[in-house]
């Protein structure tokens, strides 16, 4: 029973230390609290190809390997 209490106390102290470290990251060089930066996105969506309309109102891919092919018109 005492071992379980010691393990639980050690676990809580580690969790407390982790939150203290996280709070340290949101301070500037002078030790003042600043707004924490947002985490960077790991994946970005691929850019949609540029689409142009011709004289007849049909849409075509403007550049790239599919240049000139019909494409869905943006709404």
Secondary structure, 3 states (H helix, E strand, C coil): CHHHHHHHHHHHHHHHHHHHHHHHCCECCCCCECCCCCCCCCCCCCCCCCEEECCCCCEEECCCCCCCCECCCCC
